[in-house]
Amino acid sequence: MRRREVIIALLGGATAAWPLAAHAQQPATPVIGFLGSTSPDMYLDRLRGFRQGLKETGYVEGENVAIVYRWAENQMERLPELVADLVRRQVAAIAVTGGSRPALAAKAANTTIPIVFAVAQDPVQLGLVASLARPGANLTGINFFSAELSAKRLELLRELVPAAVRVAVLVNPANATTTETTLRDLRPAARAMGLQIEVLNASTNREINAAFAAFGHERPGHERPDALFVGGDTFFTSRRVHLVNLTLRHAVPAVFPFRDFAEAGGLMSYGASLTDAYRQVGVYVGRILKGAKPADLPVVQSSKFQLVINAETARIFNLSVPPSLLARADEVIE
């Protein structure tokens, strides 16, 4: 082979190798896990918030980050296996949503992969972190409050339904921590307002139906409630349309913990903006992908709360919304 042909052959081989070398030097796309306790249809707005948080830190799903989703579909006994699957995949971080049980399952499953949670309860009390300022270990996240707002929620209900004397309180006993906190704050608030409360427990659809069915039957010592307080719980949120329909069918004005309920036709909701809370989860996951350690990221406490009133539902209940309440509302649904 002549010298010129040899040089061309060598250059050709080198050129063919360049793309391979360049490809080998490109960093692998990070993969994160997303664990939800319910189903994806309930998370549409929250997932938008989560992806927005990732985007704020420079990550876009399908472009420079991949997300593996795992949904428990309200079957909490599946949480350990779902977390174990994400751990086996060696994801770069795990976003854990849907309450304290998924977060606790993730904490129990691994001590190395960073975990960013979104919980309504105090994460220190739950044993997730050592302190809010210095989480320690491999967990941090967002505390968006729910049960702690019970007294304020009851106050708003009383303002909208001033004639109410008896208030039924629906809680999920399977979610013991939230139920405990809700009732601890609610009982003294009710006494101060001169309200009588009756606690109703429901952990299944059948128990929800039974609780409402009892409204139509006078029982010794159990009069029909004038209003209903629905506690914050992932199971209740996943059944929000059903719950709202029952309040309308049984003509019981109700206050709910999150905007999802008012959107579904519920009378009124007051609580943290979950879309914003999930955006902050996305921000923290993005920061971890860039090298931050969970132990150095303080737990964020929600500061954005939403009062949403469904004016159409108020008219169905023949309720006149006080101007002072309308003025404070973040959104009025017509």
C-alpha atoms as one frame of an Amber mdcrd trajectory, in Angstrom:
protein
   0.000   0.000   0.000   1.363   3.400  -0.961   2.172   5.900   1.784  -0.786
   8.187   0.856  -3.236   5.270   1.050  -1.850   4.240   4.423  -2.375   7.765
   5.838  -5.967   7.922   4.498  -6.734   4.515   5.985  -5.373   5.569   9.365
  -7.321   8.847   9.329 -10.472   7.031   8.334 -10.115   4.638  11.259  -9.472
   7.489  13.661 -12.511   9.403  12.377 -14.706   6.360  12.910 -13.410   6.058
  16.452 -14.064   9.712  17.378 -17.870   9.402  17.803 -17.376   6.322  19.943
 -14.871   8.104  22.162 -17.097  11.173  22.415 -20.091   8.988  23.275 -18.105
   7.192  25.961 -17.205  10.510  27.574 -20.829  11.727  27.784 -22.234  11.379
  31.305 -25.011   8.832  31.717 -28.519  10.241  32.132 -29.373  10.169  35.848
 -32.379   8.078  36.840 -34.557   9.055  39.782 -37.349   7.106  41.429 -40.779
   8.539  42.204 -42.892   6.684  44.759 -46.580   7.570  45.132 -49.026   6.018
  47.563 -52.035   6.326  45.273 -52.398   6.446  41.472 -50.988   8.778  38.798
 -54.384  10.296  37.902 -54.522  11.847  41.384 -51.078  13.414  40.928 -51.479
  15.343  37.680 -51.104  18.837  39.182 -48.545  17.643  41.710 -46.434  15.968
  39.047 -46.482  19.218  37.094 -45.166  20.929  40.215 -42.502  18.249  40.697
 -41.309  18.534  37.093 -41.282  22.325  37.386 -38.972  22.028  40.398 -36.646
  19.751  38.447 -36.694  22.221  35.551 -35.728  25.076  37.879 -32.536  23.164
  38.667 -31.818  22.372  35.015 -33.406  18.920  34.598 -36.122  18.005  32.108
 -37.658  14.540  32.064 -36.867  12.709  28.835 -34.005  15.085  27.984 -31.362
  14.919  30.690 -33.090  12.962  33.450 -35.211   9.802  33.535 -37.909   9.048
  36.113 -39.036   5.576  37.193 -42.543   5.771  38.684 -43.946   3.343  41.228
 -47.567   3.627  42.435 -49.026   1.802  45.439 -52.664   2.399  44.355 -53.640
   2.832  48.042 -52.291  -0.641  48.850 -49.883   0.414  51.568 -48.667  -3.143
  52.110 -46.990  -2.887  48.672 -44.763   0.021  49.680 -41.773  -2.063  50.872
 -41.568  -4.033  47.617 -41.946  -0.884  45.498 -39.138   0.856  47.384 -36.985
  -2.281  47.205 -37.381  -2.270  43.421 -36.152   1.330  43.197 -33.209   0.511
  45.464 -32.292  -2.498  43.293 -32.285  -0.201  40.277 -29.729   1.980  42.094
 -31.552   5.185  41.220 -29.724   8.426  41.955 -32.447   9.680  44.319 -35.980
   8.780  45.386 -38.864  11.264  45.648 -41.325   9.855  48.175 -44.858  11.244
  48.225 -48.282  10.456  49.603 -47.819  10.734  53.357 -45.719   9.353  56.156
 -46.044   5.641  55.366 -44.192   5.794  52.012 -41.491   7.955  53.614 -41.034
   5.524  56.496 -40.950   2.574  54.088 -38.218   4.288  52.052 -36.202   5.081
  55.178 -36.406   1.455  56.294 -35.353   0.147  52.881 -32.032   1.922  52.450
 -29.506   4.177  54.140 -27.474   5.362  51.157 -29.696   6.523  48.273 -30.868
  10.127  48.881 -34.574  10.377  49.718 -36.695  13.524  49.394 -40.080  13.227
  51.083 -43.288  15.254  51.210 -45.178  14.689  54.466 -47.964  16.469  56.308
 -46.710  15.557  59.782 -43.662  16.722  61.721 -40.795  14.695  60.164 -38.801
  14.874  63.411 -41.689  13.363  65.362 -42.053  10.700  62.661 -38.381   9.781
  63.080 -37.488  10.651  59.478 -34.868  13.284  60.321 -32.818  14.320  63.341
 -33.923  17.954  63.086 -35.447  20.316  60.533 -32.280  22.402  60.205 -29.885
  19.434  60.112 -31.724  16.367  58.807 -28.694  14.077  58.974 -28.418  10.725
  57.157 -29.880  10.384  53.647 -33.319  12.001  54.037 -34.697  15.517  53.705
 -37.840  16.986  52.245 -40.942  19.112  52.621 -43.335  19.400  55.564 -46.532
  20.809  54.048 -48.739  20.640  57.174 -52.314  19.385  57.282 -53.447  18.250
  60.709 -51.793  21.329  62.269 -54.249  23.518  60.327 -57.303  21.771  61.785
 -58.292  24.587  64.142 -58.084  27.179  61.350 -60.120  24.940  59.045 -62.822
  24.547  61.687 -62.882  28.313  62.239 -63.457  28.881  58.513 -66.245  26.295
  58.473 -67.956  28.039  61.376 -67.655  31.361  59.551 -69.281  29.934  56.416
 -71.942  27.960  58.324 -72.568  30.168  61.396 -75.663  28.220  62.491 -73.662
  24.998  62.871 -73.587  23.506  66.358 -72.828  19.827  65.696 -69.864  18.982
  63.474 -68.975  15.460  62.336 -65.224  14.849  61.961 -64.179  12.188  59.463
 -60.740  10.676  60.098 -58.838   7.604  58.962 -57.764   5.510  61.985 -55.311
   3.602  59.783 -53.339   6.857  59.584 -52.846   7.064  63.336 -50.338   9.939
  63.465 -52.446  12.327  61.375 -55.653  11.359  63.189 -54.005  11.954  66.568
 -52.715  15.397  65.594 -56.018  16.387  63.985 -58.124  15.519  67.030 -55.585
  16.951  69.476 -55.898  20.378  67.829 -59.556  20.122  66.900 -61.127  19.280
  70.254 -60.003  22.387  72.196 -60.773  24.598  69.181 -64.316  23.177  69.017
 -64.841  23.776  72.737 -63.665  27.382  72.392 -66.186  27.916  69.569 -69.000
  26.197  71.411 -69.186  23.363  68.863 -69.984  19.723  69.539 -67.958  17.249
  67.506 -68.556  13.597  66.739 -65.621  11.582  65.420 -66.349   9.198  62.538
 -63.737   6.628  61.505 -63.343   5.366  57.947 -60.509   3.416  56.335 -62.462
   1.856  53.448 -65.128   2.871  50.944 -67.677   0.820  52.860 -66.884   2.675
  56.083 -67.152   6.038  54.324 -70.594   5.068  53.001 -71.668   3.827  56.425
 -70.598   7.101  58.070 -72.752   9.133  55.693 -75.649   6.694  55.834 -75.801
   7.262  59.585 -76.539  10.961  58.960 -80.034  10.050  57.843 -80.907   7.992
  60.915 -81.534   9.445  64.324 -79.719   7.418  66.953 -79.731   7.883  70.724
 -77.069  10.465  71.513 -76.212  10.942  67.819 -78.038  13.785  66.127 -77.634
  14.703  62.477 -74.553  16.942  62.081 -74.899  20.513  60.842 -71.568  20.338
  59.037 -68.688  17.987  58.268 -64.942  18.315  58.772 -62.887  15.954  56.581
 -59.430  15.209  57.958 -56.294  15.306  55.827 -55.497  11.838  54.544 -54.181
  10.400  51.280 -56.971   7.821  51.170 -59.620  10.536  51.503 -57.935  12.594
  48.794 -57.995   9.622  46.435 -61.748   9.330  47.157 -62.439  13.054  46.907
 -65.103  12.837  44.174 -66.966  10.169  46.114 -66.777  12.177  49.345 -67.923
  15.385  47.665 -70.869  13.594  46.048 -71.893  12.173  49.420 -71.875  15.639
  51.037 -74.165  16.887  48.275 -76.456  13.859  48.414 -76.809  14.106  52.197
 -76.908  17.929  52.182 -74.039  18.297  54.651 -71.787  21.356  54.102 -68.157
  20.346  54.511 -64.652  21.744  54.748 -61.776  19.816  53.192 -57.981  19.931
  53.560 -56.850  20.503  49.959 -57.803  22.323  46.776 -58.467  19.010  44.975
 -61.735  18.679  46.905 -63.048  22.137  46.036 -62.138  21.520  42.399 -64.219
  18.327  42.553 -67.224  20.299  43.817 -66.511  20.437  47.551 -67.807  23.484
  49.396 -64.526  24.817  50.772 -60.918  23.802  51.307 -58.043  25.242  53.255
 -54.534  23.866  53.283 -51.035  24.001  51.906 -50.529  24.248  48.163 -49.517
  20.701  47.271 -48.428  21.776  43.797 -45.926  24.131  45.402 -44.843  21.482
  47.925 -44.130  19.009  45.135 -42.271  21.699  43.198 -39.971  22.034  46.190
 -39.471  18.252  46.216 -38.381  18.555  42.573 -35.984  21.381  43.435 -34.358
  19.317  46.176 -34.034  16.246  43.927 -32.402  18.448  41.277 -29.970  19.909
  43.795 -29.042  16.405  44.946 -28.371  15.377  41.334 -25.976  18.324  41.179
 -24.074  17.031  44.219 -25.875  18.360  47.302 -26.232  15.974  50.240 -29.622
  15.473  51.952 -27.985  15.962  55.354 -27.074  19.521  54.319 -30.528  20.457
  52.965 -32.857  21.719  55.740 -36.419  20.427  55.720 -38.618  23.053  54.048
 -41.894  23.967  55.742 -44.718  25.121  53.485 -45.544  28.801  53.646 -48.096
  28.909  50.816 -51.652  28.105  51.912 -54.828  28.254  49.858 -58.411  29.040
  50.825 -60.668  27.899  47.988 -64.444  28.381  48.002 -66.778  26.721  45.524
 -69.475  29.390  45.036 -71.681  27.082  42.985 -71.753  24.503  45.790 -72.470
  27.258  48.330 -75.561  28.177  46.295 -76.663  24.514  46.286 -76.497  24.606
  50.098 -78.279  28.001  50.158 -75.294  29.482  51.922 -74.379  33.136  51.598
 -70.598  33.439  51.646 -69.625  36.369  53.916 -67.786  39.167  52.083 -64.964
  38.928  54.629 -64.467  35.268  53.662 -64.616  36.020  49.945 -61.997  38.744
  50.417 -59.601  36.258  52.025 -60.168  33.487  49.494 -57.274  32.691  47.161
 -59.744  31.326  44.636 -63.518  31.312  44.196 -64.807  28.605  41.860 -67.967
  29.638  40.011
